[in-house]
Amino acid sequence: MEDVLMAFAAALAVGIPALATAWAQSRIGAAGAGTLAEKPELTGTIIILLAIPETMVILGFVVAAMILVL
């Protein structure tokens, strides 16, 4: 039973940040598309802003790995 709970905790550690990242990137992507239509020189900035939320998923994966290893 303990293994099941640890696996569930690891799944939550990745799943919840993944949903939050998807929501954030959808908002950033929509705003970024509008921005790029008006100012194409901001392409690099938009790419960076889209990459920043991905760190939540990476950190969630690290936490999940730590849960499963311990």
C-alpha positions as CSV (number, residue, x, y, z in Angstrom):
1,M,0.0,0.0,0.0
2,E,2.9,2.3,0.8
3,D,4.2,1.9,-2.8
4,V,0.9,2.8,-4.3
5,L,0.7,6.0,-2.2
6,M,4.3,6.9,-3.2
7,A,3.5,6.4,-6.9
8,F,0.4,8.5,-6.5
9,A,2.3,11.3,-4.8
10,A,4.9,11.1,-7.6
11,A,2.2,11.3,-10.2
12,L,0.7,14.3,-8.5
13,A,4.1,16.0,-8.3
14,V,4.4,15.9,-12.1
15,G,0.7,16.1,-13.0
16,I,-0.3,19.3,-11.2
17,P,2.6,21.4,-12.4
18,A,2.0,20.1,-15.9
19,L,-1.6,21.3,-15.8
20,A,-0.5,24.6,-14.4
21,T,2.2,24.9,-17.1
22,A,-0.2,24.1,-19.9
23,W,-2.6,26.8,-18.6
24,A,0.2,29.4,-18.3
25,Q,1.6,28.6,-21.7
26,S,-1.8,28.9,-23.4
27,R,-2.2,32.4,-22.0
28,I,1.4,33.4,-22.9
29,G,1.1,31.8,-26.3
30,A,-2.1,33.7,-27.2
31,A,-0.6,37.0,-26.0
32,G,2.7,36.3,-27.6
33,A,1.0,35.6,-31.0
34,G,-0.7,39.0,-30.8
35,T,2.5,40.7,-29.8
36,L,4.5,39.1,-32.6
37,A,1.9,40.3,-35.1
38,E,2.6,43.8,-34.1
39,K,6.3,43.6,-33.1
40,P,8.2,40.7,-34.7
41,E,11.5,41.8,-33.1
42,L,10.2,40.5,-29.7
43,T,10.4,36.9,-30.9
44,G,13.3,36.0,-28.5
45,T,11.5,37.5,-25.5
46,I,8.3,35.5,-26.3
47,I,10.3,32.3,-26.6
48,I,11.9,32.9,-23.2
49,L,8.5,33.7,-21.7
50,L,7.1,30.4,-23.1
51,A,10.1,28.5,-21.7
52,I,9.9,29.8,-18.1
53,P,6.8,27.9,-17.0
54,E,8.5,24.6,-18.2
55,T,10.7,24.8,-15.1
56,M,7.6,23.9,-13.0
57,V,7.3,20.6,-14.8
58,I,11.1,20.0,-14.5
59,L,11.0,20.7,-10.8
60,G,7.9,18.5,-10.4
61,F,9.8,15.7,-12.2
62,V,12.8,16.1,-9.9
63,V,10.4,15.9,-6.8
64,A,8.8,12.8,-8.3
65,A,12.1,11.2,-8.8
66,M,13.1,12.0,-5.2
67,I,9.8,10.5,-3.9
68,L,10.3,7.3,-5.8
69,V,14.0,6.9,-4.9
70,L,13.5,7.4,-1.2
